[in-house]
């Protein structure tokens, strides 16, 4: 099996579209997937993070941000809803778990200028076109967790 580091160098999405589900046996693998994904996106891209509680959505965000040079702790913005990071490009992480709708939260302020990492995207309800977004689906599996990464379909 190829390591995620080699996958990132060769092009994450080309590999993942062919591979399908990616086993994530531990936190390091989830962070490595986030780091690899960070190489594929730019300001204005939206990444929808799907999965049950504890599946590793925020852990993936940690790896993403670490790859972009962020050195401070990364916590899930469950209570403040949005956290912006001064990386290159800038990153916005939103956790919509406590909401029924993202209306009025202010996500629109970040969509064109930041890479937007959004947990619980079912709360977006028309705010973004899901077909124009990256989607990472995390799930529990026998060996820990697994991910399915889908690029935008446009």
N, C-alpha and C positions, 0 to 999 in steps of 0.2 A: 504494500500500500504506500502511496506517495505521502510524504509529510505535507502538512498545510503550508509550511514555509516554502517548499518547492512549488506547490500549487500557486501560491501568490506570485512567485517569480514568473511562472509560465502563463499566468492569466487565470484568475479565479473562475470567472463565469464560463469560459470555454470548457474548463474541466467539469464544473458543477452541472452544466446543462447535460453533459454526457453521463455523469456519475449518478445523479439523483440524490438520494439521501446521504448525508455525511454523518458518520458516527462521531460523537463527542463524548469520549469516555471520562473526561475530567474537566476541571475548570480551565486548565492550561489550553486544552484543545478548543474550548469555547472562545477564549480570549484570542487565540491564534486565528480563528475564523473571523472574528471582528477585525483583527489587524489586516487580514487578507482583503476583506471587504472594503476597508478604508482606502485601499489602493485603486479601487474601481469607481469611486464616486467623486462628485465635484459639487461645489456650491450650487444650490438649486435642485439637487437630487433629494428625494424622499425615500427613506427606508422604513417599511412597515414591519414591526416586530411582533409576531403572533406567537402565542403559546400560553400554557397555563401558568399559574403562580409557581415560582421556583424553577421554571424551565431553563433559565439562564439568559433572559433578555438583557438585564442590566450587566451581567458578566460579559456578554458580547459587546455591549457599549463600552465597557472598561477597556477591552482589548482594542477596539476601534480608536478610542481616544489616546491610549498609550502609543499606538502606532503614529498618531498625529502629533506626538510630543508632549501631551498633557501628563504632568507628573503628580498632580494632587489626587487625593481620594475621589472616587466617583460613586455617588450614592444615587439610588433611584429617587427621582423627583416626585414621589407619590403625593406629598402634601403641598409642595409649591408648584407642582404640575409641569413647569418648564425650567430647564437649566441651560444656559448658553455657555459655550466654552470658546475662549479666544485662541483658537488653533488656526492653522492654514490648510484648507479653508475653515472658516468658523463652523462650529457644530452646535446644533440645538437638540437637546434630548427631552422628550416629553413622555410622561407616564399618565395616561388617561384612565387608569383603573378605577378611580373613585367617581368618575363622571358617567352620565348617561349620554352626553353629547359634548363635543369639543367647541360648540358654538360659544363665542364670547371669551374664549380663553386667550386669544391673541396669537395663535399659531401662524396666522396669515402674515404677520410681521417678519417671519423668518423664512418663508418658503422660497423666496428668490435669492436670498443672500447667504444662506447657511445650508450645510448638509443637515437634514432633519431626520432624526432617529425617533420614531414614534411607537411607543408601546401601547397595546390595546387599541389597534387601529379601527376596530368595529365602532368606536365612539366618534369617528370622524364624520360619518354621515354626509357625504357629498362635498366635503371641504377640499379633498384632493381626488384626482382620478386614479383609482387603484391600478389601472393598466399602465399608467405612466410612472409607477413607483417600483422600486425594488421591494421584494417581500422575502422575509426570512421567517420560516415557520420552525419553531423549536418544539420538540416533544420528548417525553420520557420514553426510554426504551430499555430493554433488558440489560444492555451494557452501559447504562447511564442516560445519555440523551442523544438525540439526533437532530439534524437540521436539514431543511430543504430550502435552497436559495433560488429565487426566481428573479431574473432581470426584468426591467420594464418591457412591455410588449409593443411599444410604439415603433 
